[in-house]
Amino acid sequence: MIIECNNCSKKFEVDSSLIPETGRNIQCGSCNHTWFYKHVTQTTSSNVNNNKSEENFSEINLVKDAIIENKNLIEKNKINSSPKANKSTIFNLGNLLSYALAGIISFIALVMFLDTFKSPLNNLFPNLELLLYNLYETIKDMFLFFKNLINS
């Protein structure tokens, strides 16, 4: 059987055995509206046939409503999928720290690369060995600074 919400007019298919003859409270799954629903029994066979044809018609309308609702959702998703600034593009402290850590690691990797190839690069950069020594000392000092900062 098909039951229609009194509040939002949404239609639901419900097994008729779940609703006793005395009726019961039903809650709409769409708008959470609660109301009391009671079976309306029809005794004549012509009413039963009309009821079945009405149910079939109601099911067809229900399917049409579902199709229209899906079309509306698709259109809304097309509108909402336009490029906008979302929260993932906004810089926050976590992103800033991630970029800083990646920069520090990249800088250390560059220093190690230069140290590995310092003999061939010494011809192009005559003071490379002195520069690398100063960089190593600076990195060592920064490491000790942060170590003391954490231990304090």
N, C-alpha and C positions, 0 to 999 in steps of 0.2 A: 504494500500500500504506500501511497505517496502522501506525505504530510508537509504542509506549508507553514513556515514560521509566521506568526502573527505580526512580528516586529519588522523583519527585513524581507519577507516574502520569498525567502529561499526555500526550495523544495527538496525534500529528502525522501529516499525510499527506505521504508522501515518494514521489517517482518511483522505481519499482523499478529503473530502468536506472542510477540513481546508486550503487547498492550492488552490487558485484561478487559473484560466487559465493563467493569466499573470505571475504567480509565486510569490514567497515571500522569505524573508530571513529566514533561519532556523539555530538554534543553537544546536550543539551536547550536549547532556546531560552528556556525559562522559568526553570530553576534552575541552568543551566550545568553539569549533571552530564554526565560523559563515560563512555561504555561501548562495548564492542565488540558489533556487531550482525552476525549472519550469517543469510542466507536459509535458510529451511526449505523445501525443495522437496518437493512431493507429486506422485507419478507417476500415480495412478489418476484417471480422469475424475470419479468420484463425489466424490473428495476435492477436485477442482478446483471442482466445483459447490458443494460445501459451503463451500469457501474463499470463493467469490464471494458466497454468501449471508451468510457470516460478515463479509466486508468490508462488504457493504451494511448489515448489522446494526451493525457497528462505526461506519460513517459516520453512521448514524442516532443512535447513542449519542454520537458526537462532536458532532453538531449539538445534541443535547439538553444535553450538557455545556457547550457554548458559550453556549447560551441561559441556562442556570442561572448561569454565570459572569457574563454580562452583567447579569442581574437582581441578582446580589450586588454588582457594581460600582455599579449605579444606586442600590441601597440605601445603600452606603457613601458615595456622593457626596451623597445626601440628608442623611445624618447629618453628614458633614464640611462641608456647606454651611451649617450653623447659624451664626448670627452669632457671631464670635469676634474678639478683638483680634488683628489681624495686624500684620506688621512695618511696613506702610505707615502705620499710625496712630500708631506710636511715634515720638516726637520724637527726632531726632538732630541733630547739628551742622549738617548740610546743610539740613535743614528750618528750623532756627532762623535760619541766615544768609539763607535765601530769604525768610522772613517779615520779618526785619529790613530787608532791601533793599527789599521791597515797601512796608514802612511808611515808609522814608525817601523813596522816590519819591512815595508818596501825600502825604506832608507837604509836599514841595517843590511838588507840583501844587496843593495847597491854598493855599500862599503865593502862587503865581503867579496863581491864580484871584482871590484877595483883592486882589492888586496890580492886576489888570486892571479890577476893578470897585470900586476904592477911592473914586472920587468919589461914586457913589450910596450906598455903604456908610458913608461918612464921616458921614452924618447919623445913622445908627444907632450907630456906634462912633466917638466923637469923636477918640480917640487912635490910630486905625487906622494912620495914616501913620507915626507914631513906632514903633509895634509892628512894622510891616513893615520899616522901616529896620533895626531891631535884629535881626530875623530874617535879613535879607540879610547883615548883618555876621557873624552867628553861623554861617551856612552857609558864608560865604567863609572864616572862620577854621577851620572844620572841614575844608574842602577843602585849605587850606594845611597843616594839621596832618597829614592823611593823605598829602599829596604829599611833605612832608618825611620822614615815617615810611618811605615806600617808597624814597625816594632815599638814605636813610642806610645 
